[in-house]
Amino acid sequence: MVKGVIVAKPQKAERKVLSVKDAARLIYHLRPRSEEEIIEENLTEHMLNVINDWRLFILLQMFAGLRPIECCRLQIKDIHIEEETPYIYIGHEVAKGRLGGVNDRQVELHPLMVKYLRAFVDFSKGEEFVCKRTYGYYVMMSKDFYARAGVSHSHDVLRHSAASYFYASGMTSDECSRRLGHGIAVANNHYRNKQVTKQEAEQYFALTFAKAKEILTETNSQNADEQTENINIEKEKGRKTLEKVKDILELQGKENLAKKI
């Protein structure tokens, strides 16, 4: 390095945040595949076999803001589902940090998660961990999952999205940092995204299987309408082009050719 020359640090790339539509695509692809309509009030053993530890691995990141490695370390005893405000406890042995303090936290649960976690806990009596396979397995499954859903992703995108929507929902910096296991300055710097609106946050945290299907159906309908409109525009452009060609031919005294167009 040349003495006296100050080299500017490269700016960090903006953290990717899922749009509500992309979040809906992920939720839709978590649905039980064998049922055409999702009856979310009724859980059967069959549905529990589908909404299994892999699905919870995604939901815990997406709505609770857990890190992937925290999902794999989370124990069933850390799920406090019967409290007035259900929550999961993230201790220092689960969190990224090895010491206590800011990384020890309680994370309140999204309504969609409460239902399945309650059933999952009952169904998994005698088990120790929520996620029963290796971290590498879930990473591999995640790549395939994003590809099938048609959603581009980056590292920790689900956690980053949850954090940004926490802020946009009106949650205070203190509450956001507590949920995420960061200091306030770090959480503000990493996750406060001005492009995410409060309305989008409300839509994000209101997602259910049925709501995701509704959003995607509406999106597909809008896309079909746009495609039809684009086709009509192109047809009109073609018609006007032919009219111009006919006018030119007529001016050149080639009426016979013009009539054939």
C-alpha positions as CSV (number, residue, x, y, z in Angstrom):
1,M,0.0,0.0,0.0
2,V,1.3,3.5,-0.9
3,K,2.1,5.5,2.2
4,G,-0.4,8.4,2.8
5,V,-3.0,6.9,0.4
6,I,-6.4,6.2,2.1
7,V,-8.2,3.2,0.5
8,A,-11.9,3.3,0.8
9,K,-13.6,0.1,2.1
10,P,-15.9,-1.5,-0.4
11,Q,-19.5,-1.0,0.4
12,K,-21.5,-4.1,1.4
13,A,-24.0,-5.3,-1.1
14,E,-27.6,-4.7,-0.1
15,R,-29.1,-7.7,1.6
16,K,-31.7,-9.4,-0.4
17,V,-35.2,-9.3,0.9
18,L,-38.0,-11.5,-0.4
19,S,-40.9,-9.7,-2.0
20,V,-44.4,-10.7,-0.7
21,K,-45.0,-12.6,-3.9
22,D,-41.8,-14.6,-3.6
23,A,-42.6,-15.3,0.0
24,A,-46.0,-16.5,-1.1
25,R,-44.4,-18.8,-3.7
26,L,-42.3,-20.4,-0.9
27,I,-45.3,-20.8,1.4
28,Y,-47.3,-22.3,-1.4
29,H,-44.6,-24.8,-2.1
30,L,-44.6,-25.9,1.6
31,R,-48.3,-26.9,1.4
32,P,-49.4,-30.6,1.6
33,R,-49.1,-31.8,-1.9
34,S,-51.9,-34.4,-1.7
35,E,-54.7,-31.9,-0.8
36,E,-56.2,-29.6,-3.3
37,E,-57.5,-27.2,-0.7
38,I,-55.8,-26.6,2.7
39,I,-58.0,-26.8,5.7
40,E,-55.7,-25.0,8.1
41,E,-57.9,-25.5,11.2
42,N,-57.7,-29.3,11.0
43,L,-54.4,-31.1,11.4
44,T,-54.2,-34.8,10.7
45,E,-51.3,-37.1,11.1
46,H,-51.0,-37.2,7.4
47,M,-50.5,-33.4,7.3
48,L,-47.9,-33.7,10.0
49,N,-45.9,-36.1,7.9
50,V,-45.9,-33.4,5.3
51,I,-45.4,-30.3,7.6
52,N,-42.3,-31.9,9.1
53,D,-39.0,-30.8,10.4
54,W,-37.9,-29.6,6.9
55,R,-40.9,-27.3,6.7
56,L,-40.2,-26.0,10.2
57,F,-36.6,-25.3,9.1
58,I,-38.0,-22.9,6.5
59,L,-40.8,-21.3,8.7
60,L,-38.5,-20.7,11.7
61,Q,-36.2,-18.6,9.5
62,M,-39.0,-16.9,7.5
63,F,-41.2,-15.7,10.4
64,A,-39.0,-16.0,13.5
65,G,-35.8,-14.7,11.9
66,L,-33.6,-17.6,13.1
67,R,-30.3,-18.4,11.5
68,P,-30.2,-21.8,9.6
69,I,-27.7,-23.2,12.1
70,E,-30.0,-22.1,15.0
71,C,-32.8,-24.1,13.5
72,C,-30.6,-27.2,13.5
73,R,-29.6,-26.6,17.1
74,L,-33.1,-25.8,18.4
75,Q,-34.4,-28.4,20.9
76,I,-38.1,-29.2,21.4
77,K,-37.8,-28.2,25.1
78,D,-37.0,-24.6,23.8
79,I,-40.5,-24.4,22.3
80,H,-42.9,-22.8,24.8
81,I,-46.2,-23.2,22.9
82,E,-48.7,-23.1,25.7
83,E,-47.7,-19.7,27.1
84,E,-50.2,-16.8,26.7
85,T,-47.8,-15.4,24.1
86,P,-46.1,-18.5,22.5
87,Y,-42.4,-18.2,22.0
88,I,-39.2,-20.1,21.4
89,Y,-36.1,-19.6,23.6
90,I,-32.7,-19.2,21.9
91,G,-30.0,-19.8,24.5
92,H,-26.3,-19.2,23.9
93,E,-25.7,-22.9,23.1
94,V,-28.2,-22.5,20.2
95,A,-27.3,-19.0,19.1
96,K,-24.4,-18.0,16.9
97,G,-22.4,-16.6,19.8
98,R,-20.8,-18.9,22.3
99,L,-21.5,-16.6,25.2
100,G,-24.7,-15.4,26.8
101,G,-26.0,-11.8,26.8
102,V,-27.5,-10.4,23.7
103,N,-27.6,-13.7,21.9
104,D,-29.9,-15.3,24.5
105,R,-33.4,-14.3,23.4
106,Q,-37.1,-15.1,23.3
107,V,-38.8,-15.0,19.9
108,E,-42.5,-14.7,19.7
109,L,-44.2,-17.0,17.2
110,H,-46.1,-16.3,14.0
111,P,-49.7,-17.7,14.1
112,L,-49.0,-20.1,11.2
113,M,-46.1,-21.5,13.2
114,V,-48.0,-21.8,16.5
115,K,-50.5,-24.3,15.0
116,Y,-47.9,-26.6,13.4
117,L,-45.4,-26.3,16.2
118,R,-48.0,-27.4,18.8
119,A,-48.9,-30.4,16.7
120,F,-45.3,-31.1,15.9
121,V,-44.3,-31.1,19.6
122,D,-47.1,-33.5,20.4
123,F,-46.2,-35.7,17.4
124,S,-42.5,-35.7,18.3
125,K,-42.6,-36.8,22.0
126,G,-39.3,-38.4,23.0
127,E,-37.4,-36.5,20.3
128,E,-34.7,-34.0,21.4
129,F,-34.2,-31.7,18.3
130,V,-36.7,-30.0,16.1
131,C,-34.5,-30.6,13.0
132,K,-33.4,-34.2,13.0
133,R,-30.9,-34.3,10.1
134,T,-27.6,-32.6,9.5
135,Y,-27.1,-28.9,8.6
136,G,-25.7,-29.9,5.2
137,Y,-28.9,-31.9,4.4
138,Y,-31.1,-28.8,5.0
139,V,-28.8,-26.6,2.9
140,M,-29.0,-29.0,0.0
141,M,-32.8,-29.3,0.4
142,S,-33.0,-25.5,0.5
143,K,-31.3,-25.1,-2.9
144,D,-33.7,-27.5,-4.5
145,F,-36.7,-25.9,-2.7
146,Y,-35.8,-22.4,-4.0
147,A,-35.3,-23.8,-7.5
148,R,-38.7,-25.5,-7.5
149,A,-40.4,-22.4,-6.2
150,G,-38.7,-20.2,-8.9
151,V,-37.3,-17.9,-6.3
152,S,-33.7,-16.6,-6.4
153,H,-32.0,-16.7,-3.0
154,S,-28.8,-15.7,-1.1
155,H,-27.3,-16.7,2.2
156,D,-29.7,-16.1,5.2
157,V,-32.3,-14.5,2.8
158,L,-35.2,-15.8,5.0
159,R,-33.7,-14.3,8.2
160,H,-32.9,-11.1,6.4
161,S,-36.4,-10.9,5.1
162,A,-38.0,-11.5,8.5
163,A,-35.8,-8.8,10.0
164,S,-36.6,-6.2,7.4
165,Y,-40.3,-6.9,7.7
166,F,-40.0,-6.7,11.5
167,Y,-38.8,-3.2,11.1
168,A,-41.3,-2.2,8.5
169,S,-44.2,-3.5,10.7
170,G,-43.4,-0.8,13.2
171,M,-41.4,-2.8,15.6
172,T,-38.9,-0.8,17.6
173,S,-35.1,-1.1,17.1
174,D,-34.8,-2.5,20.6
175,E,-37.4,-5.2,19.9
176,C,-36.0,-6.1,16.5
177,S,-32.4,-6.4,17.8
178,R,-33.7,-8.6,20.7
179,R,-35.5,-10.9,18.4
180,L,-32.5,-11.2,16.1
181,G,-29.8,-11.6,18.8
182,H,-27.9,-8.5,17.7
183,G,-27.0,-5.2,19.3
184,I,-29.2,-2.3,18.1
185,A,-26.5,-0.7,15.9
186,V,-25.8,-3.9,14.1
187,A,-29.5,-4.7,13.6
188,N,-30.2,-1.2,12.3
189,N,-27.3,-1.3,9.9
190,H,-27.9,-4.8,8.5
191,Y,-31.7,-5.1,8.4
192,R,-33.5,-1.7,8.2
193,N,-34.6,-1.6,4.6
194,K,-36.4,1.6,3.5
195,Q,-37.8,-0.1,0.4
196,V,-40.0,-2.4,2.5
197,T,-43.3,-0.8,3.4
198,K,-45.6,-1.3,6.4
199,Q,-48.4,-2.6,4.0
200,E,-46.0,-5.2,2.6
201,A,-45.0,-6.2,6.2
202,E,-48.7,-6.7,7.1
203,Q,-49.1,-8.9,4.0
204,Y,-45.9,-10.9,4.7
205,F,-46.9,-11.7,8.3
206,A,-50.5,-12.5,7.3
207,L,-49.3,-15.3,4.9
208,T,-50.9,-18.7,5.2
209,F,-51.2,-21.6,2.7
210,A,-54.6,-20.3,1.6
211,K,-53.4,-16.7,1.4
212,A,-50.3,-17.6,-0.6
213,K,-52.5,-19.5,-3.1
214,E,-54.8,-16.4,-3.4
215,I,-51.9,-14.1,-4.0
216,L,-50.4,-16.4,-6.7
217,T,-53.8,-16.9,-8.4
218,E,-54.2,-13.1,-8.5
219,T,-50.7,-12.7,-9.8
220,N,-51.2,-15.3,-12.5
221,S,-54.4,-13.6,-13.6
222,Q,-52.7,-10.2,-13.8
223,N,-49.9,-11.7,-15.8
224,A,-52.4,-13.3,-18.2
225,D,-54.2,-9.9,-18.6
226,E,-50.8,-8.2,-19.3
227,Q,-49.9,-10.9,-21.9
228,T,-53.3,-10.4,-23.6
229,E,-52.8,-6.6,-23.6
230,N,-49.3,-7.0,-25.0
231,I,-50.6,-9.3,-27.8
232,N,-53.3,-6.8,-28.7
233,I,-50.8,-3.9,-28.8
234,E,-48.5,-5.9,-31.1
235,K,-51.5,-6.7,-33.3
236,E,-52.4,-3.1,-33.5
237,K,-48.8,-2.2,-34.4
238,G,-48.9,-4.8,-37.2
239,R,-52.2,-3.4,-38.5
240,K,-50.9,0.1,-38.6
241,T,-47.7,-1.0,-40.4
242,L,-49.8,-2.8,-43.1
243,E,-51.9,0.3,-43.6
244,K,-48.7,2.4,-44.1
245,V,-47.4,-0.1,-46.7
246,K,-50.7,-0.1,-48.5
247,D,-50.7,3.8,-48.6
248,I,-47.1,3.8,-50.0
249,L,-48.0,1.2,-52.7
250,E,-51.1,3.2,-53.7
251,L,-49.0,6.4,-54.0
252,Q,-46.6,4.5,-56.3
253,G,-49.5,3.4,-58.5
254,K,-49.4,-0.2,-57.4
255,E,-53.0,-0.5,-56.3
256,N,-53.2,-4.2,-57.4
257,L,-50.4,-5.0,-54.9
258,A,-52.0,-2.9,-52.2
259,K,-55.3,-4.8,-52.6
260,K,-53.5,-8.1,-51.9
261,I,-52.3,-6.9,-48.5
